[in-house]
Amino acid sequence: MNERKRIDKNMENLFFRTDGIRKIICKKWSLEIINIIDKRKQLRYKDIASMFEGISPTALSSVLKELEMEKIIKKEKFNEIPPRTEYSLLQRGEDLLHAITPLKKWIMVDKRTT
């Protein structure tokens, strides 16, 4: 019985730690933004904004801020005129992309069959 409680507690801790990632995955635009940054390696805010129709500047800023807080992306500010800000993936973001690769493959197969 003691072993069972320990396993249950470990599962509870696991689900608690994944809460932040679930919020990121479920948030509109997050995975698309992560994917674009991964493909380009480093992008300016205006370049990200130009790649998405229908996302407001406020929504884009909010998603980027959350991804930065979750340590998925890195925001780098350059002390130049005009000011320049670039975003790139951190290791945690790369790990997330690798983890969801099977899901992306399943979606592609499912689209072809439906």
N, C-alpha and C positions, 0 to 999 in steps of 0.2 A: 504493500500500500504506500509506503514511503517513497519508493521508486516512481510510482505513478504520479504522486504529487510533484516530484521534482521534474518529471517530463512535462506535466501540465504547466508548471511555472515557467519552464524554458520556452514552451510554445507561446505562452502569454507574453513573455518578454520579446520574442521574435516578432509577433504581430504589433506590439507597441512600437518597436524600432522601425518597422516598415511603414508606419503611418505617414511620415513625411514624404516618402517616395510614392505612396499611393496617391497622395494629394497632387504631386507633380505629374504623375502619369495621367491622372484623370482630368487635369486642368486643360481647358481648350488651348490649343496652339503649342503647348509645352514640347511634346514629342517632335512636332514639325520643326520648331526652332532648334532643338538639340540636334536633330538630323542635319539641318542646313549648316549649322556651325561646324559640325563634324566634317561635312564634305568640303567646306571652304577653309577649315582650320582656324581662321581668324576673320571676324567680320565687324564692320562698323554698324552702329545703330541704324543709320539711314539705309544701309544695304539690306539689313534684315527687314526693315519696314517695307522696303520696295518689293520684297519677294512675296509678301502676303497681301492679298486683297481682303478687305473687310475687317482687318484688325485696327482698332483705334490706337493712337499713340499712347493713350493712358493704359489700355489693356496690354500693349507690348511692353511698356515700361514695368508694369506690374508683374508680368510673367518673367521678364529678365531679372527683376529684383528677387523674386522667389527662387529662381534657379540659382542665382548667386548665393542666397542665404542657405540653400541646401547643399552648397558646394558642388554643384553640377557644372557651372560655368564660372569663368573668371572674367571680371571687368577690369580693364586696364585703361587708365586715363593718361593721356599724354599732355604735357604742359606746352602746348603749341597754340599758335593763333592761325586759323580758328581752332578752337578746342577739338580734340579728337578722342573718341572712346571706342575701344575694340573689345570684342567678346571672343573667348575661346573656351574649349572644353577642358575641364579638369579630369583627372583620372577617374573620379567617381562618375562623371558623365559618360566617359568612354565605357566604363564597366556597365553602366545602365544600358547603353546601346547594345552591348554584347548580350546582356541578359534578356533583352526584349527581341532579339533577332529571331528566335523561334516563333514568337507571336506574329512578327511581321511576315514571316514566310507562310504561316497558317492563314493570315488575312489574304495574301495574294492567291493562295490556292483556293480558298473559300470564295473569293470574288469570281474566279473562273468557273466554279461549279454552280453558282447561284444565278 
